[in-house]
Amino acid sequence: MKKMWLFFAVFVAILAVSCTKKTQQENQNQSTGNPIEQYGRVMSKTMKTAKGMDAVMPVKQLVDSFYAQEGRYPASLQELIEKNYVKQIPEPPKGYQYKYNPSTGKVSLEQINQ
């Protein structure tokens, strides 16, 4: 019977400690501001990500077309213009520039340090 009480006491102690840790972690994870402000920040970040994807997709499609016809990735995005795949590369979103890796054909955006 003593073992059962000891087991129960240890179980309650572990439960109490774990609940305290969760509460502390939840408090640390909550940023300052009310839930509406937090939602606004999340949606703003999501919108920027979506706009970035909208800008990258057409350029990536051009790179893929070049690869399909030439059997290699262009050496630079400028080569897409030189080989008449496009008249000009679409402008990236304000504050960003395209980052292109000619060995993999990966196109992404990087923020311009101002």
C-alpha positions as a Python dict, from the first residue, in 0.01 Angstrom:
ca = {
    (1, 'M'): (0, 0, 0),
    (2, 'K'): (292, 234, 77),
    (3, 'K'): (433, 174, -271),
    (4, 'M'): (103, 272, -424),
    (5, 'W'): (96, 601, -230),
    (6, 'L'): (458, 669, -320),
    (7, 'F'): (383, 602, -688),
    (8, 'F'): (80, 832, -670),
    (9, 'A'): (283, 1110, -504),
    (10, 'V'): (557, 1088, -767),
    (11, 'F'): (298, 1091, -1044),
    (12, 'V'): (130, 1403, -905),
    (13, 'A'): (469, 1576, -866),
    (14, 'I'): (566, 1500, -1226),
    (15, 'L'): (228, 1618, -1349),
    (16, 'A'): (258, 1944, -1154),
    (17, 'V'): (609, 2014, -1287),
    (18, 'S'): (509, 1945, -1648),
    (19, 'C'): (206, 2174, -1624),
    (20, 'T'): (423, 2453, -1487),
    (21, 'K'): (671, 2415, -1775),
    (22, 'K'): (392, 2425, -2034),
    (23, 'T'): (251, 2744, -1884),
    (24, 'Q'): (595, 2909, -1885),
    (25, 'Q'): (656, 2803, -2247),
    (26, 'E'): (315, 2927, -2357),
    (27, 'N'): (383, 3264, -2193),
    (28, 'Q'): (722, 3290, -2366),
    (29, 'N'): (576, 3194, -2706),
    (30, 'Q'): (315, 3467, -2693),
    (31, 'S'): (454, 3784, -2838),
    (32, 'T'): (351, 4124, -2716),
    (33, 'G'): (27, 4259, -2849),
    (34, 'N'): (-324, 4135, -2866),
    (35, 'P'): (-438, 3842, -3081),
    (36, 'I'): (-556, 4073, -3360),
    (37, 'E'): (-208, 4228, -3387),
    (38, 'Q'): (-49, 3883, -3386),
    (39, 'Y'): (-288, 3770, -3661),
    (40, 'G'): (-204, 4080, -3863),
    (41, 'R'): (170, 4009, -3840),
    (42, 'V'): (120, 3648, -3948),
    (43, 'M'): (-101, 3748, -4240),
    (44, 'S'): (144, 4019, -4349),
    (45, 'K'): (430, 3768, -4351),
    (46, 'T'): (214, 3520, -4544),
    (47, 'M'): (123, 3787, -4799),
    (48, 'K'): (491, 3874, -4855),
    (49, 'T'): (571, 3506, -4905),
    (50, 'A'): (287, 3468, -5157),
    (51, 'K'): (396, 3779, -5350),
    (52, 'G'): (749, 3641, -5359),
    (53, 'M'): (626, 3313, -5502),
    (54, 'D'): (420, 3503, -5761),
    (55, 'A'): (736, 3685, -5871),
    (56, 'V'): (960, 3376, -5879),
    (57, 'M'): (727, 3136, -6062),
    (58, 'P'): (735, 3305, -6407),
    (59, 'V'): (1114, 3331, -6394),
    (60, 'K'): (1143, 2968, -6286),
    (61, 'Q'): (918, 2867, -6576),
    (62, 'L'): (1146, 3052, -6818),
    (63, 'V'): (1450, 2874, -6672),
    (64, 'D'): (1270, 2538, -6705),
    (65, 'S'): (1175, 2612, -7068),
    (66, 'F'): (1536, 2700, -7143),
    (67, 'Y'): (1648, 2373, -6982),
    (68, 'A'): (1394, 2171, -7181),
    (69, 'Q'): (1508, 2320, -7513),
    (70, 'E'): (1880, 2367, -7453),
    (71, 'G'): (1951, 2070, -7226),
    (72, 'R'): (2118, 2290, -6967),
    (73, 'Y'): (2033, 2573, -6733),
    (74, 'P'): (2114, 2927, -6847),
    (75, 'A'): (2444, 3065, -6721),
    (76, 'S'): (2256, 3371, -6595),
    (77, 'L'): (1910, 3517, -6611),
    (78, 'Q'): (2046, 3760, -6868),
    (79, 'E'): (2096, 3465, -7106),
    (80, 'L'): (1718, 3422, -7115),
    (81, 'I'): (1699, 3766, -7276),
    (82, 'E'): (1995, 3705, -7507),
    (83, 'K'): (1843, 3380, -7639),
    (84, 'N'): (1501, 3551, -7689),
    (85, 'Y'): (1311, 3353, -7428),
    (86, 'V'): (1181, 3682, -7291),
    (87, 'K'): (1222, 4052, -7371),
    (88, 'Q'): (1301, 4137, -7010),
    (89, 'I'): (1306, 3960, -6676),
    (90, 'P'): (1000, 4051, -6466),
    (91, 'E'): (1077, 4296, -6187),
    (92, 'P'): (1111, 4141, -5842),
    (93, 'P'): (907, 4285, -5554),
    (94, 'K'): (1034, 4612, -5410),
    (95, 'G'): (1328, 4558, -5176),
    (96, 'Y'): (1420, 4219, -5326),
    (97, 'Q'): (1637, 4083, -5604),
    (98, 'Y'): (1647, 3749, -5780),
    (99, 'K'): (1901, 3495, -5666),
    (100, 'Y'): (1982, 3240, -5936),
    (101, 'N'): (2193, 2924, -5917),
    (102, 'P'): (2295, 2818, -6271),
    (103, 'S'): (2408, 2472, -6163),
    (104, 'T'): (2064, 2377, -6024),
    (105, 'G'): (1834, 2622, -6201),
    (106, 'K'): (1695, 2737, -5867),
    (107, 'V'): (1544, 3085, -5863),
    (108, 'S'): (1465, 3260, -5535),
    (109, 'L'): (1437, 3605, -5387),
    (110, 'E'): (1676, 3768, -5145),
    (111, 'Q'): (1619, 4088, -4958),
    (112, 'I'): (1832, 4382, -5058),
    (113, 'N'): (2025, 4529, -4764),
    (114, 'Q'): (1948, 4897, -4745),
}
